[in-house]
Each structure stands twice: as C-alpha cells, then as structure tokens.
C-alpha cells in the first residue's frame, strides 16, 4: 500500500502580505537611492574621517565605562534588594524606582546643569568649582551609569533568584561563608541567566550614548552634528553615523553570541557545590 504524500496547505494570505512588504521595501530603497537631495559620493569621504573616528572611540569608551560602573553598582543594589535589612531594601527599591521612572535625557541635562544649585564643592579649606569636576563627559557618564545601574540591579536580582536555594544551603553546610557562597557558588550559576540581558543592555547602551549629544559630549553623533553644521550635509552625515552604529552593534552581538555559546557548554557541567560535596564525601570515605 503506497503511503500518501502530505502536501502542506498554501497560505495565500501570508504570501500576499510578503509580496506587499517586499514591494514597499523595494520602493523605499529606490526612492532613497535615486534621491537627488542626497550626495552619495560624499558619504565614503566621511566614513573614516578622523573626527568621526574620534567620536566612535568616545562612544565605545562611554559604553564600556557605563556598563562596568552600572554592573558593579547593580550587583550591590541587587544584593541590597535581597537583604532582610529594611533600610538597605528601602534604599535600593527607592533608587530603582526613581532612576527607572525618570527619562534618561532629563537625567543627562540635570547632571550637566548641577552647578546651578551646587555652584562649588567645599572640602575643608578647599573650594572647587562644580563645572571643573562635572564636565560634559562626567555629566554624561554619571547619567548613563546611574540610570543603567537600576536596570542592572533587576537583571542581576532575577539571575540570583533563578539559582536553586538549595545551592546556598549546601554551600553553608560545606563551611562557606555567605560572601563565599555568593561569589563562588551562586553568582557563577546566575551568570547563565544574567549574561544574555546584560549583552542586550550593552548593545542598547551603544545606541543610547547618542543622547549625550544634547550636552555636546563629543560622541559619534555629536561629531557628525559638528561636521554637518559646517557643510550642511545633514542626511549624509547621519547615514555615516548610522553605518558605524550598525557596525558596533553587530560586533557586540557577535561577542554576546560567543559568550552565550560558551556559557551554554558550561551549563552542562555540574555546579561547583556538587563537585565540592563529592570531594568531601570521598575524603570522608577514605578517612573512615
């Protein structure tokens, strides 16, 4: 008896939508590519312009410093959020509520104008003008880091809660202090949950740094704006900036994927606390 061949039903609705989408995208590409108001020949001239490259370096610096500071601060806030101490719990909750509830752009402008209500910083007999310390770079870095720390705190807290509570109890039974159990047992296991969203936040931060252009912090977008303010090639310079943002986010995405693959392989290994318990059982067996 011959088996009947199963033929999947044709979904004409999906095909029609696909054709319409392709037509719309093709039309948009054609309109942009044939526009007489865009000087395509000038775009390659600015791709590797020294001013643009300086802006890229500063954008990467903003991203790296902001993420490092926010991860450290977020880890502290997450630990405080899990604490039974009402003061620590209240402070971390208030911090997260405030910085997640106010726009980042407002925070950047606030730090840039902090000298309006704190004109100077008095340290004993020394008096330092606030503008000397809180420059445009520092104001932008503070805003990016403190804002991101609120999101990092929730990401890290979620990762810590995802670890089986028995891991901490087993570590305690093996003689680990709470700090040792957190650093050596719980946190390494939580990384498998924490790393993917941290990677997404890093990619997002690469683009979010463009907001610092409002305080002229000389990032990639600011440098592009400075150039088109002189030659009026607005769209062309924005295309150059967009190309570099796409390049940076693509590289960051590849790095994130490689890290996730590595963590995925390590996830197949038994937790460190199990290995320690097994070694302890073997040692006791030999002594017995």
Number of C-alpha atoms within 10 A of each C-alpha: 3 4 5 6 6 6 6 6 6 8 8 9 8 10 11 10 11 12 10 12 12 11 12 12 11 11 12 12 12 11 11 11 12 11 11 9 10 15 12 15 8 13 17 11 10 17 17 13 11 11 17 25 17 15 21 22 13 18 25 17 16 24 22 15 15 24 24 13 17 24 22 14 19 27 20 17 27 27 18 21 22 14 14 9 10 11 12 16 17 14 14 23 17 13 17 24 12 13 18 16 11 11 11 20 16 11 19 24 17 15 20 23 19 15 17 12 8 11 13 16 15 11 8 6 5 7 10 12 13 18 19 11 14 18 16 23 18 17 23 29 24 21 23 27 23 23 24 25 29 27 21 28 27 18 22 26 22 15 21 24 13 15 19 12 11 9 19 20 14 17 23 15 11 14 10 16 13 13 10 15 20 19 12 15 21 25 17 16 23 20 17 19 20 21 18 16 16 19 19 14 18 21 20 13 22 21 18 17 23 18 18 28 19 16 19 16 25 24 27 28 28 20 23 24 20 17 17 15 11 9 9 12 18 15 15 21 24 16 15 21 24 15 12 18 20 13 12 17 18 13 13 17 16 11 13 20 14 12 15 18 12 12 16 12 9 13 12 8 9 9 15 16 20 14 12 14 15 12 12 13 12 12 11 10 9 8 7 6
